[in-house]
Amino acid sequence: MTAKGFIPKTYKNLIEKGSYIWSSPSNIALVKYWGKKENQIPENPSISFTLDNCKTTTTLSFSKKENNNGFLFDVFLDGEKKDNFKPKIETFFKRIEAYSPFLKDYYFKIETSNTFPHSSGIASSASGMSALASCLMSIEKELNPEITNEHFTQKASFLARLGSGSACRSLEGDLVVWGKHDEIDGSSDLFGIKYPFEVHQNFKNYNDTILLVDKGEKQVSSTVGHNLMHNHPFAQERFKQAHSNLSVLINVFKTGDLKSFIEIVESEALTLHAMMMTSMPYFILMKPNTLEIINKIWAFRQKTNSNVCFTLDAGANVHVLYPESETEKICEFIKNELVAYCQKGEYINDKIGFGAKLL
């Protein structure tokens, strides 16, 4: 499939107005995507757990306008008009106009809300853009009812990617691969796909408790962070490492090897931060409390032989990952030993989910 395959030929139906509501979750990468080419194409493949509780619900209302010269829309977060969100949506609409040519025909009211705090270090762009892309695909399906469910999901992922790279991994679950990988049939740089191979019971219903170490605005935007990989001295080795780690994970998921899973996931998180520390300009995104939590997790794992581990996004907050069978023990550990390092003691309990839903 090439990008041209997502350009619609003609629409069968005419619609004056309507409304759709979709909810879509965030996701947490196990093998990280860091570095991109033109048009939001990843430099390396990634794989993520889709989350369940951390999600965005978006209502997209639309009505035909008199002319089609320009995009016309308003954005609301939790009922409050947000004009500062408009440039990002405008950029998104420009990127996808060729694939969604109806965009200039309608006025759109975009009403969105998150189940998690804004700027809490959870990828709201992933959940937000995937929810919006799903709403747009619902309009397209009404304009052209012959669209199959498979094409709907694939194109929603494709559109979401053009808004925020990681958003393409939020459409399905529980494991999603994005980026071409030689050993994964159907994998693509253009959209995410549901992980196609056998997954051991050990990795079903996995938990993710997100420790909110720092709820401030991101120190470095994702776009800036990705761009720092262009002239990075270690970039090519990093891209090779991601391919290799994904290859190893195929067998790990099949056999249920939790120890190897932990090694890869934690190494991937620390590598992401190492790339930021060794870029020019360089950044340290972890906070002292991030390191305190990591050391506590390591000590607890060694003492109890638990299968708890951590991962990080490009920020200070810590995702604590653990199998369902250890929920009680790990929740107790988090309350007793880790919550003290969270800003205002705040954390979010989440688990694996299965993607976007039409409400």
C-alpha positions as CSV (number, residue, x, y, z in Angstrom):
1,M,0.0,0.0,0.0
2,T,1.3,3.5,-0.9
3,A,0.0,6.9,0.4
4,K,-1.9,7.3,-3.0
5,G,-4.1,4.4,-2.1
6,F,-5.7,6.6,0.6
7,I,-6.8,9.3,-1.9
8,P,-10.6,8.8,-2.5
9,K,-11.7,8.9,-6.1
10,T,-15.3,10.2,-5.8
11,Y,-17.9,10.4,-3.1
12,K,-21.2,8.6,-3.6
13,N,-23.3,10.6,-1.2
14,L,-23.9,14.2,-0.2
15,I,-24.3,15.2,3.5
16,E,-25.4,18.6,4.8
17,K,-24.5,18.2,8.5
18,G,-23.9,15.6,11.2
19,S,-21.9,14.7,14.3
20,Y,-19.7,11.8,15.4
21,I,-18.2,10.9,18.8
22,W,-15.1,8.7,19.2
23,S,-12.9,7.9,22.1
24,S,-9.3,6.8,21.6
25,P,-6.7,5.9,24.1
26,S,-3.1,6.8,24.5
27,N,-0.3,4.2,24.1
28,I,3.1,3.5,25.6
29,A,5.9,2.4,23.3
30,L,8.0,-0.6,24.4
31,V,10.4,-0.2,21.5
32,K,10.6,3.6,21.0
33,Y,10.2,5.6,17.8
34,W,12.7,8.5,17.9
35,G,13.7,10.3,14.7
36,K,11.6,10.8,11.7
37,K,11.9,11.6,8.0
38,E,9.6,13.8,5.9
39,N,5.8,13.4,6.2
40,Q,6.0,11.8,9.7
41,I,7.7,8.7,8.4
42,P,9.6,6.9,11.3
43,E,13.3,6.2,11.1
44,N,12.8,2.9,12.9
45,P,9.9,0.6,13.8
46,S,8.2,0.7,17.2
47,I,5.8,-1.4,19.2
48,S,3.4,-0.2,21.9
49,F,0.9,-1.3,24.5
50,T,-2.4,0.4,23.8
51,L,-3.8,1.9,27.1
52,D,-7.4,1.7,28.3
53,N,-8.2,4.4,30.9
54,C,-6.0,7.3,29.5
55,K,-8.1,8.4,26.6
56,T,-9.5,11.3,24.7
57,T,-13.2,11.6,23.7
58,T,-13.9,13.9,20.7
59,T,-17.2,15.1,19.3
60,L,-16.9,16.3,15.7
61,S,-19.9,18.3,14.5
62,F,-20.0,19.5,10.9
63,S,-22.2,21.6,8.7
64,K,-21.9,22.5,5.0
65,K,-20.6,26.0,4.4
66,E,-21.2,28.3,1.4
67,N,-17.8,28.2,-0.1
68,N,-14.8,25.9,0.0
69,N,-12.0,28.4,0.2
70,G,-10.2,27.5,3.4
71,F,-10.6,25.5,6.6
72,L,-13.2,26.7,9.1
73,F,-13.3,25.2,12.6
74,D,-13.3,25.8,16.3
75,V,-11.7,23.7,19.1
76,F,-13.0,23.3,22.6
77,L,-11.3,21.4,25.5
78,D,-13.6,20.5,28.4
79,G,-16.2,23.1,27.1
80,E,-13.7,25.9,26.9
81,K,-12.7,27.4,23.5
82,K,-9.0,26.9,22.8
83,D,-7.8,29.1,19.9
84,N,-4.2,28.2,20.8
85,F,-5.0,24.6,19.6
86,K,-6.0,25.9,16.2
87,P,-2.5,26.1,14.5
88,K,-1.8,22.4,15.2
89,I,-5.2,21.4,13.8
90,E,-4.7,23.7,10.8
91,T,-1.3,22.0,10.1
92,F,-3.0,18.6,10.4
93,F,-5.8,19.6,8.0
94,K,-3.2,20.9,5.5
95,R,-1.3,17.6,5.7
96,I,-4.4,15.4,5.1
97,E,-6.4,17.5,2.7
98,A,-5.4,15.4,-0.3
99,Y,-6.7,12.3,1.5
100,S,-9.8,14.0,3.0
101,P,-10.9,16.4,0.3
102,F,-14.2,17.2,2.0
103,L,-12.4,19.2,4.7
104,K,-13.0,22.6,3.1
105,D,-16.6,21.9,2.4
106,Y,-17.7,22.0,6.1
107,Y,-17.5,24.1,9.2
108,F,-16.2,21.8,12.1
109,K,-16.8,22.1,15.8
110,I,-14.2,20.0,17.6
111,E,-15.1,19.3,21.3
112,T,-12.6,17.2,23.2
113,S,-11.9,16.0,26.7
114,N,-9.2,13.8,28.3
115,T,-9.6,11.4,31.2
116,F,-6.1,12.4,32.3
117,P,-4.5,15.8,33.2
118,H,-3.4,17.9,30.3
119,S,0.4,18.2,30.0
120,S,0.8,15.3,32.5
121,G,3.3,13.6,30.2
122,I,0.8,11.1,28.8
123,A,0.6,11.4,25.0
124,S,-2.6,13.4,24.6
125,S,-1.6,14.1,21.0
126,A,-1.7,10.3,20.4
127,S,-5.2,9.9,21.8
128,G,-6.4,13.3,20.5
129,M,-5.3,12.9,16.9
130,S,-6.5,9.3,16.7
131,A,-9.9,10.3,18.0
132,L,-10.2,13.2,15.5
133,A,-9.0,11.0,12.6
134,S,-11.6,8.4,13.5
135,C,-14.3,11.1,13.5
136,L,-13.1,12.2,10.0
137,M,-13.2,8.6,8.7
138,S,-16.8,8.3,10.0
139,I,-17.7,11.3,7.8
140,E,-15.8,9.7,4.8
141,K,-17.7,6.4,5.3
142,E,-21.0,8.3,5.2
143,L,-19.8,10.0,1.9
144,N,-18.7,6.6,0.6
145,P,-20.4,3.7,2.3
146,E,-18.4,1.1,0.4
147,I,-15.3,1.7,2.6
148,T,-14.5,-1.6,4.4
149,N,-13.8,-1.8,8.1
150,E,-10.2,-2.7,7.4
151,H,-9.7,0.3,5.1
152,F,-11.4,2.5,7.7
153,T,-9.0,1.5,10.5
154,Q,-5.9,1.6,8.3
155,K,-6.7,5.0,6.9
156,A,-7.7,6.4,10.3
157,S,-4.2,5.3,11.5
158,F,-2.6,6.8,8.4
159,L,-4.4,10.2,9.0
160,A,-3.6,10.1,12.7
161,R,0.1,9.6,11.9
162,L,0.1,12.9,10.0
163,G,-1.2,14.7,13.1
164,S,1.1,12.9,15.6
165,G,3.4,10.0,14.7
166,S,2.5,7.8,17.8
167,A,-1.2,8.5,17.2
168,C,-1.2,5.8,14.5
169,R,-0.6,3.2,17.2
170,S,-3.8,4.1,19.2
171,L,-6.5,2.8,16.7
172,E,-6.2,-0.9,17.8
173,G,-4.8,-3.0,20.6
174,D,-3.5,-4.6,22.6
175,L,-0.1,-4.5,20.9
176,V,0.5,-2.3,17.8
177,V,3.5,-2.2,15.5
178,W,4.3,0.9,13.4
179,G,7.2,1.0,10.9
180,K,8.5,-1.4,8.4
181,H,10.2,-4.5,9.9
182,D,11.5,-7.4,7.8
183,E,10.1,-10.1,10.1
184,I,6.6,-8.6,10.5
185,D,4.3,-9.1,7.5
186,G,2.1,-6.2,6.7
187,S,4.1,-3.7,8.8
188,S,4.3,-0.3,7.3
189,D,5.8,3.2,7.8
190,L,2.4,4.6,6.8
191,F,0.2,3.2,9.5
192,G,0.1,1.0,12.6
193,I,-1.0,-2.6,12.5
194,K,-2.2,-4.9,15.2
195,Y,0.7,-7.2,16.2
196,P,0.1,-10.3,14.1
197,F,1.9,-13.0,16.0
198,E,1.3,-15.2,19.0
199,V,1.3,-13.5,22.4
200,H,1.8,-15.6,25.6
201,Q,-0.7,-15.3,28.5
202,N,2.0,-13.6,30.6
203,F,1.5,-10.4,28.4
204,K,-2.3,-10.4,28.5
205,N,-4.0,-7.8,30.7
206,Y,-0.7,-6.1,31.5
207,N,-0.9,-3.1,33.9
208,D,0.6,0.3,33.5
209,T,0.7,2.7,36.5
210,I,1.8,6.1,35.5
211,L,3.7,8.0,38.2
212,L,3.3,11.8,37.6
213,V,6.7,13.0,38.7
214,D,6.4,16.3,36.8
215,K,3.1,17.6,35.5
216,G,4.6,20.7,33.8
217,E,4.7,21.5,30.1
218,K,7.2,19.3,28.2
219,Q,10.7,20.7,28.3
220,V,11.3,19.7,24.7
221,S,8.5,19.3,22.1
222,S,8.4,15.9,20.3
223,T,9.0,17.6,17.0
224,V,12.2,19.3,18.3
225,G,13.3,16.0,19.9
226,H,12.9,14.0,16.8
227,N,14.7,16.6,14.7
228,L,17.7,16.3,17.0
229,M,18.3,12.8,15.5
230,H,19.1,14.2,12.1
231,N,22.8,14.9,12.8
232,H,23.1,12.7,15.9
233,P,26.4,10.8,16.1
234,F,24.7,7.7,17.3
235,A,21.5,7.8,15.3
236,Q,22.2,5.0,12.8
237,E,23.3,2.6,15.5
238,R,20.1,3.5,17.5
239,F,17.9,2.7,14.5
240,K,19.6,-0.7,14.1
241,Q,19.1,-1.4,17.8
242,A,15.4,-0.7,17.5
243,H,15.1,-3.2,14.6
244,S,17.1,-5.8,16.6
245,N,15.1,-5.3,19.8
246,L,11.8,-5.8,17.9
247,S,13.2,-9.0,16.4
248,V,14.0,-10.3,19.9
249,L,10.6,-9.3,21.2
250,I,8.8,-11.5,18.7
251,N,10.2,-14.6,20.5
252,V,9.8,-13.0,23.9
253,F,6.0,-12.4,23.3
254,K,5.7,-16.0,22.0
255,T,7.5,-17.7,24.9
256,G,6.3,-15.4,27.7
257,D,9.9,-14.6,28.7
258,L,9.3,-11.8,31.3
259,K,13.0,-11.3,32.2
260,S,14.0,-10.6,28.6
261,F,11.0,-8.4,28.2
262,I,12.1,-6.3,31.2
263,E,15.7,-6.0,29.8
264,I,14.5,-4.7,26.4
265,V,11.8,-2.4,27.7
266,E,14.1,-0.7,30.3
267,S,17.0,-0.5,27.9
268,E,14.8,1.1,25.3
269,A,13.6,3.8,27.8
270,L,17.1,4.6,28.9
271,T,18.4,4.7,25.3
272,L,15.7,7.2,24.4
273,H,17.0,9.5,27.2
274,A,20.6,8.8,26.3
275,M,19.9,10.0,22.8
276,M,18.6,13.3,24.2
277,M,21.6,13.7,26.5
278,T,24.0,13.2,23.7
279,S,22.3,15.3,21.0
280,M,23.3,18.9,20.2
281,P,21.7,20.8,21.9
282,Y,21.4,18.3,24.7
283,F,18.7,17.8,27.3
284,I,18.2,15.9,30.5
285,L,14.5,15.1,30.7
286,M,14.5,13.0,33.8
287,K,14.1,14.6,37.3
288,P,15.8,13.5,40.5
289,N,12.6,11.8,41.5
290,T,12.6,9.8,38.2
291,L,15.9,8.3,39.2
292,E,14.7,7.6,42.8
293,I,11.8,5.7,41.4
294,I,14.0,3.7,38.9
295,N,16.4,2.7,41.7
296,K,13.5,1.7,44.0
297,I,12.0,-0.5,41.2
298,W,15.4,-2.2,40.7
299,A,15.9,-2.8,44.4
300,F,12.3,-4.2,44.8
301,R,12.8,-6.5,41.8
302,Q,16.0,-7.9,43.1
303,K,14.6,-8.4,46.6
304,T,11.3,-10.0,45.6
305,N,12.0,-11.5,42.2
306,S,9.1,-9.6,40.9
307,N,8.5,-8.9,37.2
308,V,7.8,-5.2,37.6
309,C,9.7,-2.8,35.3
310,F,9.6,0.8,34.1
311,T,9.5,2.6,30.8
312,L,9.7,6.4,30.1
313,D,8.5,8.7,27.4
314,A,10.4,11.8,26.5
315,G,9.8,13.3,29.9
316,A,10.2,12.8,33.7
317,N,7.1,10.6,34.4
318,V,7.5,6.9,35.0
319,H,5.3,4.1,33.5
320,V,5.4,1.1,35.9
321,L,4.6,-2.0,33.9
322,Y,3.7,-5.3,35.6
323,P,1.8,-8.5,34.8
324,E,-1.8,-8.9,36.0
325,S,-0.8,-11.7,38.3
326,E,1.3,-9.3,40.4
327,T,-1.2,-6.5,40.7
328,E,-1.9,-6.7,44.4
329,K,1.8,-6.9,45.3
330,I,2.9,-4.1,43.0
331,C,0.1,-1.7,43.9
332,E,1.1,-2.1,47.5
333,F,4.8,-1.4,46.6
334,I,3.7,1.7,44.6
335,K,1.6,3.1,47.4
336,N,4.2,2.4,50.1
337,E,7.4,3.3,48.3
338,L,6.9,5.3,45.0
339,V,3.9,7.7,45.5
340,A,6.1,9.9,47.7
341,Y,8.1,10.8,44.6
342,C,5.1,11.9,42.6
343,Q,4.0,15.5,42.3
344,K,1.2,16.0,44.9
345,G,1.2,12.2,45.2
346,E,-0.6,11.8,41.9
347,Y,-0.5,8.7,39.8
348,I,-2.9,6.9,37.3
349,N,-3.7,3.2,37.2
350,D,-4.1,1.9,33.7
351,K,-4.0,-1.3,31.8
352,I,-3.8,-2.7,28.3
353,G,-6.7,-1.6,26.1
354,F,-8.0,-2.4,22.6
355,G,-8.1,0.9,20.7
356,A,-10.6,3.5,19.5
357,K,-14.4,3.2,19.9
358,L,-17.3,4.9,18.2
359,L,-19.7,6.1,20.9
